[in-house]
Amino acid sequence: MSSTRPAPSRPVVLVVAPNDFLYRGYCLESVAAAYDTVVITPGPITWEHGLVIDHETADPYDREALLAAGELLASRHPVAAVLTWNETLLVATAHLAQHLAVLTDDPQVLHACRDKATSRAQFARHAVPSAQSIKVASLLESALAAESIGYPAVLKPAGQAGSVGVIRVDKAEQLPEAYEFATAGANLHGGDSNDVLVEEYLDGPEISVECVTHRGQTTAVAVTRKELGFEPYFEEIGHSVDAADPLLAEAGPIATAAVAALGVTTGISHVELRLTATGPRIIEVNQRIGGDLIGRLVQLATGIDLPRAAADLALGTEPNLTPTRRQAAAVRLLYPEVSGTVIERGIDAHLVGADWLTQVSWISEVGDQVVLPPEGDVDVARVGLVVVTAADAAQAATRIEEAQDHITVVVHPAPENPGASTGGQVAG
């Protein structure tokens, strides 16, 4: 806890759980550049030093502890806004904002975004193209639901995020293992619900539309095209944003309709869709800045600063959404070919100086264990990431592949993979 400081000259924004520097550092940097920033973190601050004027340590999943920490910060600073980009803390953060009497959507609105069963019901009520969905409580109910919907089907937790526990089932024989996988995901820490859903499988490329809502009016500002891997799981291994993407005109209105159907009046929405044969259909609405550096890609491609916009919105201010760039940007998340121990990693020296290579970051250190899906999730499966910029999407795709071709990761296979190769390029 920091000592009391003089009254700031800029509005004070409270950020709940800014998370790790690699994926979310740019968010806090953007907010802190514009506003005096205080944070509530589950442990002592580290990388946040220099960006915040004060902080409190509390378990953000403990409602009373979170409210108490917010009260302490508000007793020392005139907190004018509260926000988070942590999916699993959206509802708790809304309660904190209400407690401190600052602008927020009702916690029930955030719950409707978090709980996929509630979302599906709202989409159906407002005729937003989505997927058929049935809540189930047993393997038998799952089988009946899958037979009703038809195969392939998707099983997923109703209240998780980041593709946790999400799996495609192509035939009835796969259902018992898939139900166990989805149920395990539903019961992990951070979920808003332990329910499992059986849903219609939406075939086609996956995208997201990044939206900004101010006073109930939503603007779709960018489309993110996604790369998925590790079927039948839905692991995201890459994203790209092109400021000139023609899909924005087609998918944007559907994304904004989904946001409106859930009753959102303020904030940033990361709306996931599939481009099916019958047109774009909604997967889910995440009421926060997209993960995996998507907000950073939007800024690199368009110049629109989503973290700054999130803070502006929390203060009740209309954000500046005027594009200042017209190019493309992409990120590739680097996965090894096998699970095991990282024994070497590197990038060819000649590539490091390329002006289009915006970022290369390592997630796993030499000696770390990496575990691929389904046993491992994004926290333990990724070795690193690479970000590039380009004139357009095609050039960005070429540059991502060039960068990956010059990155080497050597993994000593885990015992259960005794015959696997010990070296080579990263997967993806």
Disulfide bonds with the S-S distance in Angstrom:
none
